[in-house]
Amino acid sequence: MTAARTPFSSPADRPQLGLRERKKIKTREAIRTATYALIKEQGYDATTIEQIADRAEVSPSTVFRYFPTKEDIVLTDEYDAPMLEELRARPAGEPWMDSVRHVMRMATNALMAEDPEVVRMRAHLGVQVPAVRSRMFESMSETGRLLRAALADRTGLDPDSLEVRVYAMSLVGGLMEANMTWAENGFKDDLGALLDRALDVMEHGLPTRNP
């Protein structure tokens, strides 16, 4: 895949990274690209780590070194760190949910500009493949931990406090449900609009009638 030329461009293109780190990122991208191509050709279950390694021109052990499971190849990307950087860079006086909306719009636009087919494939696999869906739920805790740190920076609250933990995981879970709703309904809705609706629930609570 070609990195999108946005504030969320792949970290491999960032000059402050050393050569070793850039090589690691490019290897991960090659493995992911090979995986998506094989899944498109033959389906998820038929795609093996050996096939992925051969297509990416690396060894199976290299694939496992970067991604412990096949599900991780599908679910992980290089966007978490840039998103958190952008979130931390927002004005200190900006309402928290406004900051989150800004970052989510940037991330969604960057992902869709880079390769919308891959974005849809990832969402589809999360709905259709139990192993991917299970790993998705497992990975929520790591995303929540990163978000808790950003929340603590902004609010001064303890990142390990119950309130911060509940808020962070509610936000992560809500955004994931928006993504799954998008896939379950055949991608006919606008993903950005669904994410905005999820954030509306976080900000204002449940609506009094069906949207």
VENDA-V63663 format. One record per residue. N is the residue number from 1. SS is DSSP state (H for helix, E for strand, - for the rest). OMEGA is omega in whole degrees, 0 to 359 (NA if undefined). NEAR is the number of other ideal C-beta (glycine too) atoms within 8 Angstrom. Layout:
# VENDA-V63663
n=N ss=SS omega=OMEGA near=NEAR
n=N ss=SS omega=OMEGA near=NEAR
This chain:
# VENDA-V63663
n=1 ss=- omega=177 near=8
n=2 ss=- omega=183 near=4
n=3 ss=- omega=179 near=9
n=4 ss=- omega=181 near=11
n=5 ss=- omega=181 near=4
n=6 ss=- omega=174 near=9
n=7 ss=- omega=179 near=7
n=8 ss=- omega=176 near=12
n=9 ss=- omega=182 near=12
n=10 ss=- omega=177 near=9
n=11 ss=H omega=178 near=11
n=12 ss=H omega=182 near=11
n=13 ss=H omega=184 near=6
n=14 ss=- omega=187 near=7
n=15 ss=- omega=183 near=3
n=16 ss=- omega=178 near=3
n=17 ss=- omega=177 near=9
n=18 ss=- omega=182 near=5
n=19 ss=H omega=182 near=5
n=20 ss=H omega=181 near=6
n=21 ss=H omega=178 near=9
n=22 ss=H omega=178 near=10
n=23 ss=H omega=179 near=8
n=24 ss=H omega=181 near=9
n=25 ss=H omega=180 near=13
n=26 ss=H omega=176 near=9
n=27 ss=H omega=177 near=12
n=28 ss=H omega=180 near=12
n=29 ss=H omega=179 near=12
n=30 ss=H omega=179 near=11
n=31 ss=H omega=179 near=17
n=32 ss=H omega=180 near=12
n=33 ss=H omega=178 near=10
n=34 ss=H omega=181 near=11
n=35 ss=H omega=181 near=13
n=36 ss=H omega=180 near=10
n=37 ss=H omega=180 near=9
n=38 ss=H omega=178 near=12
n=39 ss=H omega=178 near=13
n=40 ss=H omega=183 near=6
n=41 ss=H omega=192 near=5
n=42 ss=H omega=179 near=6
n=43 ss=- omega=185 near=6
n=44 ss=- omega=186 near=10
n=45 ss=- omega=182 near=5
n=46 ss=- omega=183 near=6
n=47 ss=- omega=182 near=12
n=48 ss=- omega=177 near=6
n=49 ss=H omega=179 near=9
n=50 ss=H omega=178 near=7
n=51 ss=H omega=179 near=9
n=52 ss=H omega=180 near=16
n=53 ss=H omega=180 near=13
n=54 ss=H omega=181 near=7
n=55 ss=H omega=181 near=9
n=56 ss=H omega=180 near=12
n=57 ss=- omega=173 near=5
n=58 ss=- omega=178 near=9
n=59 ss=- omega=175 near=6
n=60 ss=H omega=179 near=8
n=61 ss=H omega=177 near=6
n=62 ss=H omega=177 near=11
n=63 ss=H omega=181 near=15
n=64 ss=H omega=178 near=9
n=65 ss=H omega=180 near=5
n=66 ss=H omega=184 near=9
n=67 ss=- omega=183 near=11
n=68 ss=- omega=181 near=4
n=69 ss=- omega=177 near=7
n=70 ss=H omega=179 near=11
n=71 ss=H omega=180 near=11
n=72 ss=H omega=178 near=11
n=73 ss=H omega=182 near=13
n=74 ss=H omega=192 near=13
n=75 ss=H omega=186 near=11
n=76 ss=- omega=175 near=8
n=77 ss=- omega=184 near=5
n=78 ss=- omega=189 near=11
n=79 ss=H omega=184 near=10
n=80 ss=H omega=183 near=9
n=81 ss=H omega=177 near=8
n=82 ss=H omega=178 near=12
n=83 ss=H omega=179 near=12
n=84 ss=H omega=176 near=12
n=85 ss=H omega=180 near=8
n=86 ss=H omega=179 near=13
n=87 ss=H omega=180 near=11
n=88 ss=H omega=183 near=9
n=89 ss=H omega=180 near=5
n=90 ss=- omega=181 near=11
n=91 ss=- omega=184 near=4
n=92 ss=- omega=182 near=5
n=93 ss=- omega=181 near=3
n=94 ss=- omega=176 near=8
n=95 ss=- omega=186 near=5
n=96 ss=H omega=183 near=9
n=97 ss=H omega=174 near=9
n=98 ss=H omega=178 near=9
n=99 ss=H omega=180 near=12
n=100 ss=H omega=179 near=11
n=101 ss=H omega=180 near=10
n=102 ss=H omega=183 near=10
n=103 ss=H omega=180 near=12
n=104 ss=H omega=178 near=12
n=105 ss=H omega=179 near=10
n=106 ss=H omega=182 near=13
n=107 ss=H omega=180 near=11
n=108 ss=H omega=179 near=11
n=109 ss=H omega=180 near=10
n=110 ss=H omega=180 near=14
n=111 ss=H omega=181 near=13
n=112 ss=H omega=177 near=9
n=113 ss=H omega=182 near=8
n=114 ss=H omega=181 near=10
n=115 ss=H omega=182 near=7
n=116 ss=H omega=180 near=8
n=117 ss=H omega=178 near=6
n=118 ss=H omega=178 near=10
n=119 ss=H omega=179 near=11
n=120 ss=H omega=180 near=10
n=121 ss=H omega=180 near=11
n=122 ss=H omega=179 near=10
n=123 ss=H omega=180 near=13
n=124 ss=H omega=180 near=9
n=125 ss=H omega=178 near=12
n=126 ss=H omega=179 near=14
n=127 ss=H omega=190 near=9
n=128 ss=H omega=186 near=7
n=129 ss=- omega=183 near=9
n=130 ss=H omega=182 near=5
n=131 ss=H omega=178 near=8
n=132 ss=H omega=180 near=14
n=133 ss=H omega=179 near=10
n=134 ss=H omega=179 near=9
n=135 ss=H omega=178 near=12
n=136 ss=H omega=179 near=12
n=137 ss=H omega=178 near=7
n=138 ss=H omega=184 near=7
n=139 ss=H omega=179 near=11
n=140 ss=H omega=183 near=12
n=141 ss=H omega=179 near=8
n=142 ss=H omega=177 near=7
n=143 ss=H omega=178 near=10
n=144 ss=H omega=179 near=12
n=145 ss=H omega=178 near=9
n=146 ss=H omega=179 near=10
n=147 ss=H omega=178 near=12
n=148 ss=H omega=179 near=13
n=149 ss=H omega=178 near=10
n=150 ss=H omega=178 near=11
n=151 ss=H omega=180 near=14
n=152 ss=H omega=178 near=12
n=153 ss=H omega=184 near=7
n=154 ss=H omega=190 near=10
n=155 ss=H omega=185 near=8
n=156 ss=- omega=179 near=4
n=157 ss=- omega=178 near=9
n=158 ss=- omega=182 near=6
n=159 ss=- omega=180 near=9
n=160 ss=- omega=179 near=6
n=161 ss=- omega=180 near=8
n=162 ss=H omega=183 near=5
n=163 ss=H omega=180 near=7
n=164 ss=H omega=179 near=15
n=165 ss=H omega=180 near=11
n=166 ss=H omega=182 near=8
n=167 ss=H omega=183 near=9
n=168 ss=H omega=182 near=13
n=169 ss=H omega=176 near=11
n=170 ss=H omega=180 near=9
n=171 ss=H omega=179 near=11
n=172 ss=H omega=180 near=12
n=173 ss=H omega=179 near=9
n=174 ss=H omega=179 near=12
n=175 ss=H omega=178 near=12
n=176 ss=H omega=179 near=10
n=177 ss=H omega=177 near=9
n=178 ss=H omega=180 near=13
n=179 ss=H omega=180 near=13
n=180 ss=H omega=176 near=11
n=181 ss=H omega=177 near=10
n=182 ss=H omega=181 near=12
n=183 ss=H omega=182 near=13
n=184 ss=H omega=180 near=7
n=185 ss=- omega=173 near=8
n=186 ss=- omega=176 near=5
n=187 ss=- omega=183 near=9
n=188 ss=- omega=179 near=4
n=189 ss=- omega=176 near=9
n=190 ss=- omega=184 near=5
n=191 ss=H omega=180 near=13
n=192 ss=H omega=179 near=10
n=193 ss=H omega=178 near=8
n=194 ss=H omega=178 near=13
n=195 ss=H omega=177 near=14
n=196 ss=H omega=179 near=9
n=197 ss=H omega=178 near=10
n=198 ss=H omega=179 near=12
n=199 ss=H omega=175 near=14
n=200 ss=H omega=179 near=8
n=201 ss=H omega=179 near=11
n=202 ss=H omega=185 near=9
n=203 ss=H omega=189 near=6
n=204 ss=H omega=183 near=5
n=205 ss=- omega=182 near=3
n=206 ss=- omega=174 near=4
n=207 ss=- omega=181 near=7
n=208 ss=- omega=177 near=3
n=209 ss=- omega=181 near=4
n=210 ss=- omega=179 near=3
n=211 ss=- omega=NA near=4
